[in-house]
């Protein structure tokens, strides 16, 4: 589900040496680099669950999805690009030329979905496909000057706003939030 990608693109500054954090420094350092890589293992032992807690989680997720949808529609209306297209542009801009498979892993989109996203970006002359000279099966995606201009005058993505709002939380709260969201993703995988 692409909706969650922007949420996890947040890069916060964690002080891994802080004594306020109740988490292990190695986990904090991992979270700083990629909140999705925090080791999360739900307990195998069944616990009682209050049904109101499940409803609270579902309603919270619904509010998050509504905000993501609103933000996505607004970006599309203002800039003529979808959130996945903008995220692709940012990744290629920040990391340089990439293969489709590397980009797919970086932004958590399937290859089939990503090919369509790249097609639309190429139609708008924001990226180009370049075949590897040694292995013609390998295709690299590169950002064009027009794509670089777009990113430079970039729209304020939701993860930028989230990054600003996370500054109101201390380091251990930021890490706890990232860990909780990751745990929720793990729990929801089996639905």
PyMOL commands that set and color helices and strands:
alter all, ss='L'
color gray80, all
select helices_A, chain A and resi 3-8+25-33+35-37+51-79+83-95+100-107+111-123+145-152+158-166+171-188
alter helices_A, ss='H'
color red, helices_A
select strands_A, chain A and resi 98-99+127-131+139-143
alter strands_A, ss='S'
color yellow, strands_A
deselect
rebuild
show_as cartoon
